[in-house]
């Protein structure tokens, strides 16, 4: 069970939570939704006791707690398999000792009878700790999350990309199968196949689950209750995400109707007061109505959530042939990612690269952007091309010690602060928000800062690696609309159907070291 009782939390002058209370019962699956920066991740940190509330109480009861944070927190030197076994320290210690004993027996190093007896005892202990089922569970979770390449399990965590490291962190939580599970944006780095596997895994999960995600389709499959966090408080809605949307729309309509009725009634009362205020015979009635009005609790009109607002403009026109990749190959050690790739991108094309995680989409973009030198081949840009590269982990590269304004100024120091603040206002950093340190921002807010930094730079070619990761639904929609209207050229690696189906004029599949255009997706 997870609980919060009248919890309040502030960071300096910023109030995040105020009197929040809820219970997620044993075995219940719930989701938290709300605007970025509203406190969703803060609630998870408080439940996990990573932070303490200013007032109130919160936490979990009835078993162990598993928590997927937005940072992987792995030991880069560990192999994937060793990192997962850290979730089972006792069984892992026995497994290591069994390996040592087996080696000693094989080499006849020591008292053989004592070694055999010790081995038998360790096997018994391993069975008591359910070690054999742990092995099967680890294998099943790794397969479900896409770790199916030869050598994956013995590969060191530091050799995996950031997205794959987050999958390792997720696997580490899932294999433990704790009674209480907190998941902060678990789908951000998953493709459609692994997202579907995780949804099925959580559907069947016997414990208590609380998940933060902007993926409404995922919530529809996983949760039976939605906690809506807005204006520092939580409202609870029964059902999945679609049920929540319908119920909230009905509630807001009812609130608006009630507010309108109250406004009409108050206007009548005020007209009466103004009309008879100077009339001696009506003094008592006027005073009575004034007292009634002073006691009335005003019903507020439903407020629309603030939305980002930005435009994407291409700066200058390129030649017709924008980018050529000639016989490009790249590998990481012995792992070949791209082999003899040839690509011709023309002005105005909006290209989406699809394919399974690890297939080479990000590598292809980094090679094109000049972030990575290929093992073989050439990259040729048009002379007037002004490419801008957005990494899927761009938000992780922000300087946590800087303020929002300082971070954006770092890439546009010639721009006056008034323009920078205007641009940040379009990304919902208004007033004193621009002086917030990056370190206190939520993952979604950091993504907005990274997006603002990227878009303020003049470009006529955009190279985007999973640009909708971490974005809330509204910001994602606005970005897709901006990309649709962009007058330049776009190369984008994305699993997002809004980009693949709504933006791309050409779609290429990156798979098995090759890049192949899917002609059925081509459109004008």
N, C-alpha and C positions, 0 to 999 in steps of 0.2 A: 504494500500500500504506500502511496505517496500523498503527502499532505502539506498544506500551507494554512496557517491560522493567523489572520490579521497581520500579514507581513508587509513591512514597508522597507524601502531601500533607496538611498540617494547616493550619488557620486558627486561630492562637492555640492555646488548649488543646483545640480540636476536631479530632480525627483524622478525616479524610474518606476517604483511600485508604491502604492499607498493603500494599506488595509486589504491586501489580496488574501482571499481565502478560497480553498477548494480541496477536494479529496478525490484521488483516483484510486478506486477500490481494488482489492485483490483480483488479479486476472483481467482487469479492465484495460482497454486500449484507447488512449485519448491522444488528441493532437492539439498543439498550441499554434494559433494563427494571430496575425496582427502586423502592423507596419514595422519596417526595419527600425531598430533603435528603440522599440517600445518596451523591451525588457524580457523577451522570450528566452534568450540565452542566459540572462541573469537569473531567471526562475530556475533553470536547470542547475546552474552553479550553486544556487542556494540549497536546492534539494540535495545536491551531492556534498554539501558542506565545504565546497571550494571557497565559498564566501559566507559571511555572516550577515543576517538581516539587521537593520537598525532597530527594528522592533518586531515582535511577533515570533512565531516558531514555525519551522518547516523541516522536512526530512523524509525518511522512509521507515517503514516497519515491516516485519514479517519476511526476513531473509536478506540475502546479499543484494548489492546494487551494482549494476554495470552502467557505464557512462561513456558514450561516444562524444568527445569534444570536437571542436572545429579544427584543432591542431592534432596531428597524428601522435606526437610524443613517443616515437619509437627510438630504440637504440640502433643507430646506423650500422654498428659492427655486428649485430646479431643476424643470423640467417632468418628467413621468413618462418621456418618451422620452429626454430628456437624462440623467436619472439612470441609465437602463439602458445608455446608450452609454458611461457611465463605466467599465463593465466592459471596454471595448475602447478604451483611450485613444488608441492610434496611429490606428486606423481613424476614430475620432471626430474627431481633429484634421484628418485629410484631408477628411472629410466637411464640416467647417466651412469649410476653405479652398476646397473646390470650390464651396460656396455663395457665398463672397466673389468668386471668380473669375467665376462665372456672372453675378453682379450687375455686375461691372466690364465684362464683354463686352456685356451688355445695354445698359449706359449708355455704351458706347464710351469708357470711362475708362482711357486708357493705350495702350500698344503692342498692337494687336489680335493681331498675329502671335505676339508673346511670350505673351500671355494664352492663346491657343488652344493653343500648345505646352505651356504650364504645365498647362493643363486636361488635355491628353492624358496628360502624365506622371503627374498625380494620379490619373487613372482607372486607369492601369496599377498604381500603388502600391495603390490601393483594392482592385483585383482580387487582387493578390498577398496582401493581408491578409484575403482572403475576405470583404470588406465587404458584398458583395451577398447572400451567404448569411446574414450576420449580420442584415441587415434582415429577411429572411424568418424567421429564427429568433426574433427579437424579436417580430415580429407573431404568430407561432404561440404563443409562451409567454404573451403578454399575452391573447390570445383564450382560451387554456386556463384562465387564472386569472380570467377574468370581466371584463377591461377592454374592454368592447365598447360602451360608451356613446359617442355623438358628443362629441368634445372631451376624452376621457379622456387621450389621449396628450399633449396640450398643456396639461393641467391641472397646476398646481404641486403638488409632493408635500405641502406643508404644508396644502393644501386637502382632502386625503383624510383619512378617519377613521383611528384607530389600527389597526383591523383591516385596512383597505385598504393602509395603509403597510407592514404586515407582508407583504402579498401582493407589494408592489413589491420589498421586500427579497428575498423568495423568487425572484421573477422575475429579479432582478439576478444571483443565484447560478446559476440554471438556464440562462440564456442563454449564460453563459461556457462551460458544459459542461467543467469542469475534470476532471482525471483522478481526483481524490479529493474527496469531497463529505461535509461534516458538516452535519447538519440537526437543529436543536434545536426540538422541538415544531412541526413545519411545518404541522400540520393544525388548530391551535387556532382560526384565524380563517377556516376554509374551510367552505363549505356542502357538501352531499352531492355536487353536480355537480362542483365544482372538486376535492374530495377524491378522487373517482374518476379525474379527469383526472390529478392528480398521481401517484396510484398507478400508473397506466398508464405515465406518463412515466418513473418510477423503475424499473418493471419492465424497460423497454427501455434503461435507461441503461447505457452500456458501461463506465463507470468504477467505482471503489470507492465504496461508500456506507455511512455509519454514521449511523443516525437514532435520536433519542430521542423517544419518544412514548408516551402512555398508550392510544393507539387500537389495540387488539388486532386489529380487522378490517383496519386499514390495514397493520399489520405482516404479517398473513397473506398479503397480496397482494404485498408488496414484498421481504421479507427471506428469506434461506436459512439464517441463523444468528442466535441470540439470545444476548447477553451479559447475564447476570443479576448485577447489582451489589448486594451486600448485605454488611453487616458489614465494610465497607472492602475487600472482595475481589471478584473476578469469577469466575463459573463459566460455561462455554460449553456451549451446547446446539445441536445440528444441527437444521435445519428451520425452519419458520415459528413464529409465536406459539402456534398450537394445538398443534404438535408439542412446543414447549417446555413448555407447561402439562402435557401428558400425561407427558413424561419427568420433569419435576420432581416431579410427584405420585408417580410410581413410585419415584423416588430417595428422597423423604422417607419413604414407607412402608417401604422397605427399611432406611433409617437407623433408623426407630423400632423395627423388628423386631430389628435388630442391637443397638440400645441395650437393649431389653428382655431379650434373651438374655444380654448382658453383665451387666446388673443382677442377673439370677437367679444367674449363675455367681459374681459377686462376693459376693452374699449368702451363698451356700453356703460360700465360702472364709472369710468373716468369722465365720459360725457355728462353723466348725471351729476357728478361732483362739480365739474366746471360750471354747469348750468345753474346749480342751486347754491353754490358756495356763498354767495352774497345775500341769500334770502334767509331772513331770521327764522322763519317758520320751518325751514328745512335744515337748520343747523345740526340738530341731533342725528338726522338721517345721513347727512353728508359726513359727519364725524364717524358714524358707525361704518359707513362704506369705506372710508379711508383706512380705518383699522382693519377691516376685512382684507383690503388690498395689500396692506403691509404684511399680513400673515400668509398670503398666498404663496405657495411654492411653485415657482415658474417652471413650466415644462419647456425644455429646450427643443428647438428644431433639430432634426437629425443633421449631423455635420458630415460632409463628404471628406474622406481622407485626402490629405495633401498629395499631389502627384508631381513627379518630376516633369520638367518641360525643357526640351532641348532640340536643337536642329543639327543636322549633319550637312555640311557644305563641302564640296570638293574645291580645292584651291588650285586653279589652273588646269589646263587640258593637256593630257599626255599624247604621245604618238599613238598610232593605231595598235602597234605591237607593244604591249606594256611589259610583259615578262616572258622570258624563255628559260626553261630548265632543260639542259642538254645532257643526257646520259648520266644523270645524278644517281649515285649510290652512297649509302651510309650504313655503318654498323656500330654497335656498342660492344667492343671486344669481339667475341665470336658470334654475337647475335646480330644477324643481318636484318636490317629494317627496310631499306629501300634498295632496289637493284635496277639500274639502267632506266631511270624514270625520265621521260620526256614530257614536257608540258608547255603549252602555248596559250597565254592569256591575252585577250584583246581588250581594248578600251571599252569600258561600260559593262563588261561581264560581271556577274555576281555569282561566284563559284563557291559551292559548299563541298567540303570533303567529309565523307562519312566512312564508317568502318568501325570494327571493334576496338576497344581501348588497347593500346599497345601496338596497334597495327602500323603506326608511323605518321599519323596525321599531324601531330604536334612537331615531329621532326621535320616533316616537309615544310611546314610554315616557318620554322626557325631557320632552315636552310635558305628559303626564299628571302627571309628578312635580313639575312646576313648575321644572325645570332649564332649560327653554327656552320662551320666549314665542312662541306661534304668530303667523304673519303675520295670520291671520284666525281667528275662532271663539272659543269659550269652553270652559273646563274647570271643571266643578262637582263638588266633593267633598261627601260626606255630612259632617254636622257632627261626628259622633263617629269619623270615619275617622282612623286614625293610620298613614299610609303610610310605608314605608321603601323607599328606592331603592338598588339595587345595580347599579353600572355595570360593563360587561364589562371595563373597564380600571381597576377599583377598586384592584387591586394596584399599579398604576403611580402611584397618588396617595399611596402610603405615604411617610412621611418616612424616608429611608434613614439619617439620623443618629440616629433614636430607637431604643430597644430595643423588643422585642416587647411587653413590659409597658407601656412608655410610650405606644406607639401605640394600644393598646386603652384605656388610661386616658384618652386624649384625648377619647373620646366617652362615657366613663362615669366622670367624675371624682368623682361622689358615691358610687360603689361602693367598698367596702373592697378592699385588695389581695388579701386572702385569697379573696374571691369571684372577682376577675379571674383569679387564678392557677388557681382551680378550673376556670373556663371555658376558659382556655388549655390546661390539662391535657387537657380533652376534645378539643382540637384538636392533641394530641401535643406541646405545648410544656410540658415538665415539668422540674422542678428549675431548674438554671441556664439552661435553654433560653430562659426568659423574658427573660433579660438579653442575648440575642444582638442585635446591631444588625441592623436590617432590611436594611442594605446587603449582608450576607453570606449572606442567605437565598436559596434556590433559588426559581424561579418558582412551583413548587407550594407551597412553604412560605409565600411571600408571599400566595398566594391563600387559604391557610388563615387567615392573620392578617386579611386583608380580610373573610373570611367571619365570623370571630369578632367583628370590629368591628361588622359589620352586624347580626348576630343578637343581640348583647347589648342592642340598642336596642329598646324596647317598640313593637310594631307590631300592627296587625290587618289591614293590607293590604301585600302584598309586590309590589314592582315589580322584576323581575329581568331583566337584560340578559345573556344567554349565561352563566348562573352556573356552568356546569360546565367552562368553559374553564380549562385549566391544572390541573384537579384529577386526582389519580390515580384509578384505577378504584374503589378502596374508598371514598374520600371522595365520589366522584361517586355511588356507590350509596347511601351513607348520606344524602346530601343529597336524593336523589330519594325515599327512604323518608320523610324528614322532611317534604318537601313534600306527599307523599301523605296524611300524617296531620295536616297543618296545618289548624286550625279556622277560619282567616280566609279572606280573598280573595287570589287570586294573579293577577298579570298578568306573563307571562314571554315574552320573545323568545328563541327557542332553535331550533337545528338538531338538538338531541339527541332521538333517538327515545324515550329513557327518560322524558323530560318530556312530549313531544307525545302519546305513546301510553299512558304509565303514570301521568301526573299530571293532564293537562288534561281538563276537562269540556266546554270549548268551544275550538274552534280557528278562528282567523281568518287568512286569507291577506292579506298586505300586498304589493300588486303594482300597478304602473302607476298610482301615486298614490292608489289606492283600498284600502279595508279591507273584506273580504268574509268572512262566516262560512261555514265549510265544515260544512254541516248533517250530513253523513255521519259527522263526528267527534264530534258532540254525544253526551254520555252523562251519566247521573245521577251 
